């Protein structure tokens, strides 16, 4: 099951990077990148890995995610630089969707690596204290703290100096509030995945 969880985790990371260029709004004041809808599921997944396979395996998953994101960026840059065929009329759109800015890419990689490792650290430390109990508390505490750090680091690196500080603060607050609510909503998913993984591993061990 660990391979499946790793595959889903890395796949979600790559997909989030691809759709990040799309913005959507909630009401009149909240504008968010479409990536948050996908990226928010990576934190529950990494918590499930810590819960069922331990801190070391989760750290390996985080490192694998970073390496795959870097590889994806390299190959995307290569494909963008390839000369477009005369019949391909969408080169500019292709570049606009997949290219991204160097500053945003760096902000994404740094915030990802720091926040995901923080999530693993907080969750594993709380697991040492509570054991298998209070999964909801361990999951939400780890995710909410790491998401706060992720949002603050990413927006600061990506947009500092390009927008007023008041706008910068608004971006951080609105995105974090969305992620805060999303963390609570994904708690049943964590319980369901932990149950499913342990059941499958139990079946495999019995064979």
Phi and psi in degrees as a GROMACS rama.xvg file:
@    title "Ramachandran Plot"
@    xaxis  label "Phi"
@    yaxis  label "Psi"
@TYPE xy
-61.0375  -39.483  UNK-2
-63.0986  -39.6541  UNK-3
-65.0442  -44.3162  UNK-4
-62.9734  -42.0851  UNK-5
-62.4291  -42.8728  UNK-6
-62.6664  -43.5278  UNK-7
-65.1297  -43.0019  UNK-8
-59.315  -51.887  UNK-9
-65.9976  -39.5194  UNK-10
-60.9472  -41.5181  UNK-11
-64.6349  -38.495  UNK-12
-61.136  -48.5038  UNK-13
-64.5917  -43.1474  UNK-14
-63.3477  -40.1299  UNK-15
-62.2038  -39.7614  UNK-16
-65.728  -34.4898  UNK-17
-70.1181  -42.2258  UNK-18
-89.4943  1.7796  UNK-19
-61.2539  -24.6222  UNK-20
-68.8278  -22.7369  UNK-21
-80.0309  132.054  UNK-22
-111.256  143.513  UNK-23
-133.352  163.963  UNK-24
-127.554  150.763  UNK-25
-118.976  110.828  UNK-26
70.6998  -150.45  UNK-27
-100.329  -13.8287  UNK-28
-114.193  -17.6427  UNK-29
-106.337  116.132  UNK-30
-119.231  128.459  UNK-31
-133.421  149.905  UNK-32
-73.7658  143.598  UNK-33
-60.3008  -20.7283  UNK-34
-60.606  -29.145  UNK-35
-64.2434  -29.388  UNK-36
-65.2069  -31.8905  UNK-37
-91.0697  -46.084  UNK-38
-62.2346  -30.0271  UNK-39
-63.9848  -19.2942  UNK-40
-83.4645  -11.6832  UNK-41
-71.5654  -31.6389  UNK-42
-69.1626  -46.9271  UNK-43
-58.937  -36.8272  UNK-44
-63.2324  -44.4758  UNK-45
-67.4228  -31.873  UNK-46
-68.3284  -37.7238  UNK-47
-62.5188  -39.7559  UNK-48
-65.4699  -42.7953  UNK-49
-61.9487  -43.338  UNK-50
-64.6867  -39.0918  UNK-51
-101.449  -25.6507  UNK-52
-123.248  -10.4227  UNK-53
102.535  166.451  UNK-54
-64.0347  -40.2234  UNK-55
-63.1261  -43.2798  UNK-56
-65.5989  -36.8592  UNK-57
-65.5393  -39.8927  UNK-58
-64.2104  -37.7681  UNK-59
-64.0911  -38.757  UNK-60
-63.7408  -41.8267  UNK-61
-62.6733  -43.8985  UNK-62
-64.9631  -39.6154  UNK-63
-62.8703  -38.9089  UNK-64
-62.5247  -41.1575  UNK-65
-64.5662  -45.2643  UNK-66
-62.9565  -40.057  UNK-67
-69.0783  -34.97  UNK-68
-65.3781  -41.4078  UNK-69
-64.975  -44.109  UNK-70
-62.0362  -41.2172  UNK-71
-61.169  -42.3885  UNK-72
-64.0688  -39.5794  UNK-73
-63.4927  -47.0531  UNK-74
-70.7709  -33.5887  UNK-75
-63.9297  -42.8182  UNK-76
-61.5408  -38.5587  UNK-77
-64.9127  -46.2322  UNK-78
-66.6917  -33.5629  UNK-79
-65.614  -37.7233  UNK-80
-77.1926  -14.7974  UNK-81
-64.3331  138.862  UNK-82
-63.7787  129.805  UNK-83
-74.1855  140.612  UNK-84
-68.6379  150.851  UNK-85
-55.6976  -32.1316  UNK-86
-81.1054  -10.0746  UNK-87
-89.8818  108.558  UNK-88
-101.658  11.1505  UNK-89
-120.922  29.8522  UNK-90
-60.3615  -43.3775  UNK-91
-64.1651  -41.6113  UNK-92
-65.9854  -39.5479  UNK-93
-59.4376  -45.4551  UNK-94
-67.2603  -40.6692  UNK-95
-64.7823  -38.672  UNK-96
-77.3104  -42.8602  UNK-97
-98.7991  -18.1992  UNK-98
-69.475  -58.1882  UNK-99
67.74  170.944  UNK-100
-99.5593  150.273  UNK-101
-60.3425  -39.8854  UNK-102
-64.6558  -42.6422  UNK-103
-66.2202  -39.5017  UNK-104
-62.9189  -46.2001  UNK-105
-62.8196  -42.2352  UNK-106
-60.0956  -41.1051  UNK-107
-64.6578  -44.9319  UNK-108
-66.9332  -43.1495  UNK-109
-65.7675  -47.8051  UNK-110
-64.6205  -37.9045  UNK-111
-60.5925  -52.8125  UNK-112
-65.2027  -41.1647  UNK-113
-69.968  -48.2963  UNK-114
-69.9659  -39.3667  UNK-115
-67.3034  -38.3605  UNK-116
-67.8932  -34.7654  UNK-117
-63.8094  -42.0384  UNK-118
-58.5145  -47.1044  UNK-119
-61.4334  -42.8808  UNK-120
-64.5991  -49.7471  UNK-121
-64.0689  -45.8235  UNK-122
-62.6257  -43.9163  UNK-123
-67.7836  -37.2974  UNK-124
-65.8981  -39.8673  UNK-125
-70.6718  -29.9078  UNK-126
-68.0727  -34.9916  UNK-127
-61.8744  -33.889  UNK-128
-81.1327  -43.2855  UNK-129
-103.862  -9.76365  UNK-130
67.5329  -135.8  UNK-131
-85.8744  -0.692439  UNK-132
-82.529  160.497  UNK-133
53.003  48.4169  UNK-134
-60.2029  -38.5188  UNK-135
-60.7584  -39.2097  UNK-136
-71.245  -44.5559  UNK-137
-64.3025  -43.5563  UNK-138
-64.4191  -51.3351  UNK-139
-68.473  -37.1834  UNK-140
-63.3738  -48.0371  UNK-141
-62.8395  -45.3224  UNK-142
-68.3916  -44.1201  UNK-143
-65.4835  -39.5501  UNK-144
-67.5047  -45.7592  UNK-145
-69.6469  -35.0374  UNK-146
-67.4727  -35.4721  UNK-147
-63.3788  -44.072  UNK-148
-66.8317  -43.0122  UNK-149
-58.957  -49.0048  UNK-150
-63.6612  -44.7074  UNK-151
-64.9043  -45.7265  UNK-152
-65.5785  -47.1797  UNK-153
-62.5291  -51.6283  UNK-154
-66.6004  -37.7098  UNK-155
-64.2538  -48.901  UNK-156
-67.6172  -40.6788  UNK-157
-74.1353  -33.1427  UNK-158
-125.77  -3.92516  UNK-159
-61.1578  130.057  UNK-160
90.935  -13.6957  UNK-161
-102.27  -18.945  UNK-162
-134.726  157.246  UNK-163
-59.4306  153.687  UNK-164
-60.0944  -33.6768  UNK-165
-63.2194  -39.9611  UNK-166
-68.5869  -39.9199  UNK-167
-58.7115  -45.6233  UNK-168
-63.6023  -40.0879  UNK-169
-63.9693  -41.0399  UNK-170
-60.7868  -43.8115  UNK-171
-64.6621  -46.627  UNK-172
-64.8403  -48.294  UNK-173
-65.6973  -41.9217  UNK-174
-66.9316  -39.0116  UNK-175
-68.692  -38.0388  UNK-176
-61.2228  -40.7861  UNK-177
-61.6696  -45.7105  UNK-178
-67.5226  -33.1773  UNK-179
-62.2299  -48.3786  UNK-180
-65.6356  -41.0351  UNK-181
-61.7524  -36.4962  UNK-182
-61.0673  -43.6196  UNK-183
-64.0001  -41.4504  UNK-184
-67.8042  -27.6477  UNK-185
-89.4359  1.00836  UNK-186
-57.9008  -43.9488  UNK-187
-60.3533  -31.4685  UNK-188
-62.2022  -40.1584  UNK-189
-62.8159  -46.404  UNK-190
-60.2434  -43.5698  UNK-191
-64.9292  -42.4678  UNK-192
-68.4489  -40.915  UNK-193
-61.6467  -43.6798  UNK-194
-62.2898  -45.8694  UNK-195
-64.9246  -44.9465  UNK-196
-63.4532  -46.2892  UNK-197
-63.6154  -36.2393  UNK-198
-66.843  -44.0981  UNK-199
-66.5875  -40.5641  UNK-200
-66.5284  -34.8972  UNK-201
-65.0496  -40.2877  UNK-202
-64.64  -41.1279  UNK-203
-65.737  -38.4479  UNK-204
-69.4907  -29.2514  UNK-205
-77.8902  -18.0243  UNK-206
